[in-house]
Amino acid sequence: MSSIVGQRIWLVGASSGIGAALAEELHRRGAILAISARREERLEEVAQGRFATVALDATDAAATREAAAQVRREIGPIDMVIWSVGYWHTFTADEWLADEYETHIRVNLLGLGNVIAATVPEMVAARHGHLVGIASVAGYRGLSGSEAYGATKAAQINLLQSMRASLSTKDVRVTTVCPGFVRTDMTETNSFPMPFIIEPEEAATEIADGLEGGKVEIVFPRRMAATMKVARVLPERVWAMITARLARAS
């Protein structure tokens, strides 16, 4: 078991949804927090004076480096950095939206890369630290309407797996978080069924429990995790038939 008490945590993407709920949960468990997001006024609402706030657009590499430096000035060396930023806009291949595809890559992948660049090298030098990336079960298999989002989530999962291997000899831990559907601003516009959907507070509890339990992968809710893990191992032909049927139905 790994205690969160006294851990200096930088939570990037904490102005709403899972990130905001997770900030509350980690604070309740005794963490020392700095939170970041683009919307400074929402950060202040979440923090309520209890933890440091650093406004940040993570797609800006220079701003991310400066934000990390400010976090260190505010709370000290970063023990854990949590990536909770996500961009989602559904579109399908038959109506390809090049600008939306680029935005998904810029936010979900390049933004994560900027946060990694601003934190992990210092962790490696100190031989101490923990990188936590919130991806999604959407990255397990391709689904119609998730061409951009699913692709970036699959890339995040692969990236974090690779980093876990690379950093295993440097005493830097890497945890991948893959939620199913969570009721947030990002999902409230979805018009399709969202099975096993949970509230952000439940997601935050799952993540915090997983971190304290030393898990390298945290997947929830349980029924969604089981469904997608089965989907992961289905033969390509079978998965193609299932997803084509779902696409026609929608």
Salt bridges, closest charged atoms under 4 A:
GLU24 OE2 - ARG50 NH2 2.68
GLU25 OE2 - ARG28 NH2 2.59
GLU25 OE2 - ARG29 NE 2.74
GLU45 OE1 - ARG42 NE 3.93
GLU66 OE2 - ARG73 NH2 2.95
ASP79 OD2 - ARG8 NE 3.07
ASP79 OD1 - HIS128 NE2 2.79
GLU102 OE2 - ARG106 NH1 3.73
GLU122 OE2 - ARG72 NE 2.78
ASP171 OD2 - ARG127 NE 3.18
GLU199 OE2 - ARG183 NE 2.64
ASP209 OD1 - ARG29 NH2 2.72
GLU212 OE1 - ARG29 NH1 2.78
GLU217 OE1 - LYS229 NZ 3.05
GLU236 OE1 - ARG141 NH2 3.02
